[in-house]
Amino acid sequence: DDVPMAGPPADDRGPSDDAPRRSGRKPKRSYTNWADKDDASPAVAPKKPAAKKPARRRAAVSPGPAPKPKRKYKPRPEKPIPFLVKLVQLIRDEPDVISWTREGTIVIPDPAKLESKLPSYFRHQHYSSFQRQLNTFGFNKQHKSASPLNSVYVRVKG
């Protein structure tokens, strides 16, 4: 009448393991080996660590062709910066729109008029992009009190 049960005895598991979980998941698995002493299943022997293989010997390799001598460094000819080339061209072609003073400042009397000329010299037509480029090259806008009618950009030395 007493048939041995497969698995752990019912009283060893906690009561929460019997009831299904609220989330619908399966009950928690136990990782303990519950095999009875009378069980005829053979015990699994622990694995032995693998023996290290001897290092391979490299075959004799012919030296092959001699390495090429390194070329001497030749500096490439410097190309002018495209923005500055276009800016000089714009100043030469459109003196009523943008001008360069002897003090090294750029004067823009009417930014709206300059904005209409920008697409013929640059890939953009936005005055703010032109300002950003000027700022990149060290030209900062003077305060309006210095020149209330014009936009004046002064190159900051340093």
C-alpha positions as CSV (number, residue, x, y, z in Angstrom):
1,D,0.0,0.0,0.0
2,D,2.8,2.3,0.7
3,V,4.1,3.4,-2.7
4,P,7.1,5.7,-2.6
5,M,6.3,9.1,-4.1
6,A,8.4,10.6,-6.7
7,G,9.7,14.0,-5.5
8,P,9.9,15.5,-2.1
9,P,7.5,14.7,0.7
10,A,4.5,17.0,0.8
11,D,5.3,18.3,4.3
12,D,8.8,19.4,3.3
13,R,7.6,22.0,0.8
14,G,6.2,25.2,2.0
15,P,2.5,25.8,1.7
16,S,3.0,28.7,-0.7
17,D,4.7,26.2,-3.2
18,D,1.5,24.2,-3.6
19,A,-0.7,27.1,-4.6
20,P,-0.4,28.6,-8.0
21,R,1.0,32.1,-8.0
22,R,-1.2,35.1,-8.6
23,S,0.7,36.1,-11.7
24,G,-0.1,32.7,-13.3
25,R,3.5,31.5,-13.2
26,K,4.3,27.9,-12.4
27,P,5.2,27.0,-8.8
28,K,8.8,27.6,-7.7
29,R,11.1,24.8,-8.6
30,S,13.3,23.2,-5.9
31,Y,16.9,22.5,-7.0
32,T,17.6,20.0,-4.2
33,N,18.2,16.4,-5.2
34,W,15.3,14.5,-3.7
35,A,16.4,11.0,-4.7
36,D,15.8,8.5,-2.0
37,K,18.5,6.2,-0.7
38,D,16.7,3.2,-2.0
39,D,16.5,4.8,-5.5
40,A,18.5,2.7,-8.0
41,S,19.5,5.6,-10.2
42,P,23.3,5.9,-10.4
43,A,24.9,8.9,-8.9
44,V,26.6,11.3,-11.3
45,A,30.3,11.5,-10.8
46,P,31.8,15.0,-10.8
47,K,33.7,15.9,-14.0
48,K,37.4,16.0,-13.9
49,P,39.1,19.2,-15.1
50,A,40.3,18.9,-18.7
51,A,44.1,18.3,-19.0
52,K,46.0,21.2,-20.6
53,K,47.2,20.6,-24.1
54,P,50.9,21.1,-24.8
55,A,51.8,24.3,-26.6
56,R,52.1,24.0,-30.4
57,R,55.4,24.6,-32.0
58,R,55.4,27.0,-34.8
59,A,56.8,25.7,-38.1
60,A,59.9,27.4,-39.4
61,V,58.8,30.4,-41.5
62,S,60.9,31.9,-44.2
63,P,61.6,35.6,-43.5
64,G,59.8,36.6,-46.7
65,P,60.3,39.9,-48.5
66,A,62.0,42.7,-46.6
67,P,59.7,45.3,-45.3
68,K,59.3,48.5,-47.4
69,P,61.1,51.5,-46.0
70,K,58.8,54.1,-44.6
71,R,58.1,57.1,-46.7
72,K,59.3,60.5,-45.5
73,Y,56.5,62.8,-44.2
74,K,55.5,65.3,-46.9
75,P,53.2,68.0,-45.6
76,R,50.3,68.5,-47.9
77,P,49.9,71.9,-49.3
78,E,47.5,73.9,-47.1
79,K,44.2,74.7,-48.6
80,P,42.5,77.9,-47.6
81,I,39.5,77.6,-45.4
82,P,36.4,77.7,-47.6
83,F,34.4,80.0,-45.4
84,L,37.1,82.6,-45.3
85,V,37.6,82.5,-49.1
86,K,33.9,83.0,-49.6
87,L,33.8,85.8,-47.0
88,V,36.6,87.7,-48.7
89,Q,34.8,87.2,-52.1
90,L,31.6,88.5,-50.6
91,I,33.3,91.5,-49.1
92,R,34.9,92.3,-52.5
93,D,31.7,91.7,-54.6
94,E,29.2,93.3,-52.2
95,P,30.8,96.4,-50.5
96,D,27.3,98.0,-49.8
97,V,26.2,94.8,-48.0
98,I,29.3,93.9,-45.9
99,S,32.6,95.8,-45.5
100,W,35.9,95.4,-43.8
101,T,37.5,98.3,-41.9
102,R,41.2,99.2,-41.4
103,E,40.8,98.3,-37.7
104,G,40.0,94.8,-38.7
105,T,36.2,94.8,-38.0
106,I,33.4,93.6,-40.2
107,V,30.5,96.0,-40.7
108,I,27.1,94.8,-41.9
109,P,24.8,97.8,-42.4
110,D,21.7,95.9,-43.2
111,P,21.6,92.2,-42.1
112,A,18.4,91.6,-44.1
113,K,20.1,92.6,-47.3
114,L,23.1,90.4,-46.5
115,E,20.7,87.5,-45.9
116,S,19.4,87.8,-49.4
117,K,22.9,87.6,-50.8
118,L,24.1,84.6,-48.7
119,P,22.7,81.8,-50.9
120,S,24.9,82.8,-53.8
121,Y,28.1,82.4,-51.7
122,F,27.2,79.8,-49.1
123,R,25.0,76.6,-48.8
124,H,22.6,78.4,-46.4
125,Q,20.6,81.5,-46.5
126,H,20.3,82.1,-42.7
127,Y,22.0,85.2,-41.2
128,S,22.2,83.3,-37.8
129,S,24.4,80.6,-39.5
130,F,26.6,83.3,-41.0
131,Q,26.9,84.8,-37.5
132,R,27.9,81.4,-36.0
133,Q,30.6,81.0,-38.7
134,L,32.0,84.5,-37.8
135,N,32.0,83.5,-34.1
136,T,33.8,80.3,-35.0
137,F,36.6,82.4,-36.5
138,G,36.9,84.8,-33.5
139,F,34.6,87.6,-34.6
140,N,32.2,88.7,-31.9
141,K,29.4,91.2,-32.2
142,Q,29.9,94.6,-30.6
143,H,27.3,95.9,-28.3
144,K,24.6,98.0,-30.0
145,S,25.6,101.1,-28.1
146,A,29.0,101.1,-30.0
147,S,27.2,101.1,-33.3
148,P,23.4,101.4,-33.1
149,L,22.7,101.3,-36.8
150,N,25.1,98.6,-38.0
151,S,26.1,95.1,-37.0
152,V,29.8,95.3,-36.2
153,Y,31.9,92.2,-35.6
154,V,35.3,92.6,-34.0
155,R,38.0,90.0,-34.1
156,V,39.0,89.0,-30.6
157,K,42.8,88.5,-30.3
158,G,44.0,85.6,-28.3
